[in-house]
Every structure is written in C-alpha cells, then in structure tokens.
Amino acid sequence: MATVRAGFRRLGLYDYLDGFKEKGVPLSYAIELMCIHQLDGGSSMNKCGSLSDSPLVKDELCHGYTISRKTIERSLRLLDQYFGDILGFIWGRLNDLYAFINTDVYVDGSHVERYGPKGAYTAAGEGGGTIQLQDQFMVAQLKDSGLPIMIEVYDGNLNDPPQYDDFIPQLMHLLKEGSMIIMDNGGSNKELLDEIRDGNMDYLTRVRMNASDEKRMNTEQDRMMYIGRGTACLMQEFESSEKTNYLFFSVDRYILGSLAAERRAKKLAQELAYAREVHSNPSIGKLVSFKRNPFYRVTINSFTVEMTLDPWLDTDILKAAGIETGERCGWFKLQCSRRLPPREALDLYRHRVQVEHLISSIKSVVNLKPLRVWSKESVRGSVLMAMIAQLQISMVRYELEPDMVEKWEDGKRVKIPHKPSEKTIIENLSHWTVTVFSRDGWNLERVFSNETELTRRISRILDGF
C-alpha cells in the first residue's frame, strides 16, 4: 500500500485520474486499490470489491469509500476509454522525473490464459506449448531503466507480425529520434523496418537466414571473428547504408541443438516394433490416416517404404541426429540499421531478456493471469492497470543502488552490478507487516515487524518519493 501510494503521488496520478470521473468514488482510489490487491497476490475482482466490507480496511485501504465490484468494472472501462491519454501522461511524468537522454527500448509480447470464451479478444492460440483460450499483449520497456512505458492488447490467435505492425508505430510517437528498437523476429518484416528508419530511428532484430547466408557460412569461415563467450561472427556491411547483417555461431546453441536433435532421433528409433512391422508388412493404413467422408473416396494404387537408416544401429542413430540437427544448428542471424561492433550488437540483443523478465513479472508478480473480465473495455483496462502496478515496483527497483556480485565470464572473474528482482521486492514488502491496534476506540497504533535490509532501503526510497 505504501509503495503504490508513494508511486501514485510521485507520478501525479491522483489528480490526473480523478479528472476523468466527476461523481462517486474517485477513479484514482479505485485504480490504487486494484494495484495493491494485485501486487499482494490477489487476482479476483470480486474479492477486491469486497475488501471495503471491513470498517478498518475501508478506512485504511479505501480512504473511507466503499469500492464495489461494480465501481471496479466502471473504473476499468474508464481506463480503456482514456487509454492513450493515460499512457501519454505517464510517459511525460517519467521524462520529467528522470530526464531520459536515451530512449532505446525492448519490445516483446506474450499471452494470458483466459477462463471462459466470452472475452472480446479471446481466441484459441498457441501458448505454453499447447492450444488454449487466451488473450495476447505487447509491452515496451526502456533499455537502461527497465521501466515499462507502453502496453497493448491483441486477439488470442493473432500472429506476431500483425501485432508488431500495430504496436511499433504507436510506440515511435513516444521515443526520441535516434532511439533503437530491439525486438525478436516477429518485427522483422521489411515494411516495418523501413518505417522505423523513415522515422529516424534504428532497429536491432533477429531475421531469418537464407540460401546466401548458408553459402557464406560454408565459404567464409576463415573471416569469422571470435567475440567471446563461445561465439564467433560473420559480418556483412552494406555500403549504401549502415545496415549490417550478423551471422553468429554459438557453441552453446550448437550443443543444445545437437542434444535436442539426438533426443528426437532416439525417440524415433525407439519405435522398433512399429518399424519392423511397417518394413515387413507395409500397409497404407499404418502410414496415412483417412477420415471417413461420403463426399469423396481415396484410392492409392501403390506405395513403397524404403529403410534409409537402420534404427537398430548406433551409428545410424547418430546420422539421423545429424539430419535432424541440420546445417544451421548453432547459427542465428541479427540485423541492425546501425553499424555496431558484433559484440555490442550481440550483447544488446541478449539483454532483451530483460523485457521477458518484465512480462513474467506482469503475469506472476502483478497477477495479471488469468483474466476473468469479458468486455473488450475491461480487458484493455485490466492490462493498463497491470502496467501501472508493475511500474510502481519497477520505479522502486530503478531507484535501488545495485550490489556488486562476482561471476565468471570468458574464464575471468568479474564484478557486475546486481539488483533484486521484482519478485524479491514484492516478497520482502509482503512479509514486512503492520499490526493496527485500536486505542480507546479512537486512536490507532501501528506496530511494524519482519523488516529486512531490503525493506529498509525501500522505505528510504519511498520517503524520497
């Protein structure tokens, strides 16, 4: 509660949000309550709406108001109605507070599992390795500060490229000229990359390899530069522009890819009985499945089964693993509109893991999953509320002074700055408890306990807010 309220005061959200609602419970109090409820581990808006049933909680948490489920639903719809205005206001306040010189951003997307099919964005899409009902969202995070600055919701069955095509142009309105947008291959289509360059911005993205890349991999290996961490690179610079292609070979990726291919080959080889049966007594029904349909009939005159490798020989299992691995195993390709040294380009892209951690925090720490609201407005409002809640924790983390920890890198022991994760921050805040005693029926006394070194540091930061 203290963290959210300090963040709201610092961002000026109380006065700004209350300007969108003239009667009843101030909008800022309803959004504040939802943020606190989500960060404290709640995910049910029904439970959030029943918090003000307790007189003490009503006074302490709800500023004396009764905030019902109906009030929460109206508040979420208002967040959707003024979605762009609120994002623009938050971005302006963050700029005022931190005076960002660099606005390079990481961009990525994910999905949220949906309970029930009635959501306007809900569709059956691939998530978590299965087909499930879900909604999707994309988020942008500042590279240097780690603060989320933009979020948007999309249909659960929409592929990545259309999401990037919609999200990136909106994001560009917030960024300074010369900013770099770092994203995965979902945003690698040529039209979008040209639009980024036309907007006087840069990009770094992973792109697909083609036949000419394979030729360079086979014929120009003597030009490869070792850049550390078991990785080498082939660069291709274009004279007409600063666009640069990077072909990286990673030993770690090669080993992981080879092991995965070997597991697949062994799994296929384990079907020994079935392989014997198919080979000794070929039957089309064992290889092809037909659906019964009165509108057509399938006739296959002949077919042959040829054993190209022997699944009972270890040497042939290794050959099968090599076929499964393919020539591109261990290789990946990045493209940048700016001419960067290979190590810098690789480090920039690898640090994109920060936005993946942010998404994980939005889904688990802020408890965005699973969505239980149905209307399009409520879904979009819930996602914006989740970003506002996440921003409160990200601001605290940004303000924390890092500790120096040691790690091994390229055979050397180096010291790097380290900050606690959002999950660690929330866990410490959740265990830092306060007991409220009523004295004489009027005065309240608060006794704090379970304070840690991290909560003491956070408390000092909140005092500064």
C-alpha positions, 0 to 999 in steps of 0.5 A: 500500500505504501509503495503504490501510494508513494508511486501514485503521488510521485507520478501525479496520478491522483489528480490526473485520474480523478479528472476523468470521473466527476461523481462517486468514488474517485477513479484514482482510489479505485485504480490504487486499490486494484494495484495493491490487491494485485501486487499482494497476490490477489487476482479476483475482482470480486474479492477486491470489491469486497475488501471495503466490507471491513470498517478498518480496511475501508478506512485504511485501504479505501480512504473511507469509500466503499469500492464495489465490484461494480465501481471496479468494472466502471473504473476499468472501462474508464481506463480503456476509454482514456487509454492513450491519454493515460499512457501519454501522461505517464510517459511525460511524468517519467521524462520529467522525473528522470530526464531520459537522454536515451530512449532505446527500448525492448519490445516483446509480447506474450499471452494470458490464459483466459477462463471462459470464451466470452472475452472480446479478444479471446481466441484459441492460440498457441501458448505454453506449448499447447492450444488454449483460450487466451488473450495476447499483449505487447509491452515496451520497456526502456533499455537502461531503466527497465521501466515499462512505458507502453502496453497493448492488447491483441486477439488470442490467435493473432500472429506476431507480425500483425501485432508488431505492425500495430504496436511499433508505430504507436510506440515511435510517437513516444521515443526520441529520434535516434532511439533503437528498437530491439525486438525478436523476429516477429518485427522483422518484416521489411515494411516495418523496418523501413518505417522505423528508419523513415522515422529516424530511428534504428532497429536491432532484430533477429531475421531469418537466414537464407540460401546466401547466408548458408553459402557464406557460412560454408565459404567464409569461415576463415573471416569469422571473428571470435567475440567471446563467450563461445561465439564467433561472427560473420559480418556483412556491411552494406555500403549504401547504408549502415545496415549490417547483417550478423551471422553468429555461431554459438557453441552453446546453441550448437550443443543444445541443438545437437542434444535436442536433435539426438533426443528426437532421433532416439525417440524415433528409433525407439519405435522398433516394433512399429518399424519392423512391422511397417518394413515387413508388412507395409500397409497404407493404413499404418502410414496415412490416416483417412477420415471417413467422408461420403463426399469423396473416396481415396484410392492409392494404387501403390506405395513403397517404404524404403529403410534409409537408416537402420534404427537398430544401429548406433551409428545410424542413430547418430546420422539421423541426429545429424539430419535432424540437427541440420546445417544451421544448428548453432547459427542465428542471424541479427540485423541492425540499421546501425553499424555496431561492433558484433559484440555490442550488437550481440550483447544488446540483443541478449539483454532483451531478456530483460523485457521477458523478465518484465512480462513474467513479472506482469503475469506472476508478480502483478497477477495479471493471469488469468483474466476473468473480465469479458468486455473488450473495455475491461480487458484493455483496462485490466492490462493498463492497470497491470502496467501501472502496478508493475511500474510502481515496483519497477520505479522502486527497483530503478531507484535501488543502488545495485550490489556488486556480485562476482561471476565468471565470464570468458574464464575471468572473474568479474564484478557486475552490478546486481539488483533484486528482482521484482519478485524479491521486492514484492516478497520482502514488502509482503512479509514486512507487516503492520499490526493496527491496534485500536486505542480507546476506540479512537486512536490507532497504533501501528506496530511494524515487524519482519523488516529486512535490509531490503525493506529498509532501503525501500522505505528510504526510497519511498520517503524520497518519493 
